[in-house]
Amino acid sequence: MKFVIATRNSHKATELKRILEELDLDCELFTVADFPGAPEVEETESTFEGNALLKARALAKFTGLAAIADDSGLCVDALDGNPGVLSARWSGATENVDQANLELVLEQVKDVAPENRGAEFVCAAVAVFPDGQELIAIGEMLGHLLDAPTGENGFGYDPIFVPQGFEISTAQMSATEKDAISHRGKALNDLAIQISEVISQF
């Protein structure tokens, strides 16, 4: 079975493809880049699940293939769960977006005591099939925020996030280490199990 990954974020596409390939699904993976003219989908929903479904439904309709999409973000306790679904556009910047978003969050929590810097990454991963069947999986990674970026790996808010039970940021982890504990890794593992069950029916 062929699947297309619904993201134009090259970092995320690489991560999604890597995780899915490691899960050894019996499928062929494509990305939006393989389909010129694919629609841009505005993320207008108030939940990660809702935004992921918007993207997957649009791409499945356009390509005629099963589509996999995710929406994820950082939810900071001291910011009442923000930036949440707005994580990718929190700062409103149009250049150096990841850096601008990260710097804004750091500025917003600069007066928050270390013990109150709890946060979590949340990911909703979905698969939408041409026949309308939809699968949904949710993954979470609990942790806390640092007061300055640390590490060169990962992307987005990784340099300021330390997962629960660890003393290094997700930007200091290897891809394999991060995938094993990440919100996206957990959601995709769950989704892959569901997809395998669907594929076995064909």
Secondary structure, 3 states (H helix, E strand, C coil): CEEEECCCCHHHHHHHHHHHHHCCCCCEEEEHHHCCCCCCCCCCCCCHHHHHHHHHHHHHHHHCCEEEEEEEEEEEHHHCCCEHHHHHHCCCCCCCHHHHHHHHHHHHCCCCCHHHCEEEEEEEEEEECCCCCEEEEEEEEEEEECCCCCCCCCCCCHHHEEECCCCCCHHHCCHHHHHHHCHHHHHHHHHHHHHHHHHCCC
